[in-house]
Amino acid sequence: MSKPINNMNLRPPSATQDTGVIEILDPNLKQGFAQIPRPVLKAKRLSRNAKCLYALLLDYAWQQGSCFPGQQKLAEDLDVTDRTVRTDLTELRDYGLIDWKRRGLTLSNIYYILPLADNPRLDLVRESLERKDPSAQERKALTAKERKARSEEQYSEKKYSITTDDDMAAALEKFGISRNQAQAITLKYPSELILEKLDIVQYLQSTNSPLVTRNPQGFLIRAIQENYLPVKPKGYKSQADIKHEEEERRELDEQLSQAQEDRTRAIQAFKENRPPRAIPSTKLTTKTAWEKTLEILQRDMSRANFQTWIKETAMIDYQDQHVLIATPTDYAADWLQQRLAASVVNALSKVLGHQVSVEFEAVPEMTGSGHE
């Protein structure tokens, strides 16, 4: 072990001295350090700025399990702009290290530092999460502050909530509650309860509800103290509800997009795999004749009609000047027969050089739903 440093006589080691250790020569450095988990420190494709911000968030959170630095404060601490902090927060969220929940326009966000053990992008350094708890003897040798930090270092088992911009008491003050009352409420009641009631009362205000017209501050205090408002107001949606709806919409959009891609691929495969048939008295086949017909139709009709009804069709048979056109659905076949048959006959007759008749028929195999 290195010897304690004499603060009254600080001097660097001589050039010839090689102790094999790093000695701290500045007593200011002994006031404490910000820590960063090794899996995050060594995380691939995570910027240095994001890692530094992550360490700062942990440094604040580990003081009391939660903290209240605003984005401006974080920017001042790191000597960067607010925009840089927002960019780094987004990078940490996209990497799966933090998340947040919005609570309203006038309220701060709730930020969460997520469990590292659940992050698949940290698999290469997962062994650092599997350290055993220190023994009783080891813990006895630690200072109270070190024991607290060691206990809180089990980041893989819990989340640390971080409120940016304002702390809970400041949010209540901003709503119009006195500082003393706000501090007393935050000390006595759970944060989740306060946030829920504050969100609901703000919604009531935004809808001009008579419940909060006269004294919204008093109504909020009562709602918190008595766990009032067990039934959500009509039309109210919590941030969790809004987030859930957004996720459902996004999932539905993805499903629809995937279904459209699958349909397009199935139709293309049907066209490519179906052998073309020669058309008597011409040098054309059902495939080449229909390609030329599509060129005419695309030029002569609206883009919407062509994309919706014509593009996905295929000419699959020709017999005695009668043409059979395949469509993906019965509805498309009926619509084409009633609305666009004349346009198709004119274009196809021009390509073949003689008059023809057409018939549209639904072919389930075009969308991959037919039987083998």
Helices and strands as residue ranges (DSSP letters): G 7-9, G 27-31, H 38-41, H 48-64, H 71-78, H 82-94, E 98-101, E 110-113, G 116-118, G 120-130, H 136-141, H 144-152, G 155-157, E 160-163, H 168-175, H 179-188, H 191-206, G 210-212, H 216-225, H 239-273, H 286-300, H 303-305, I 306-310, E 314-319, E 322-327, H 330-339, H 341-352, E 357-362, G 364-367
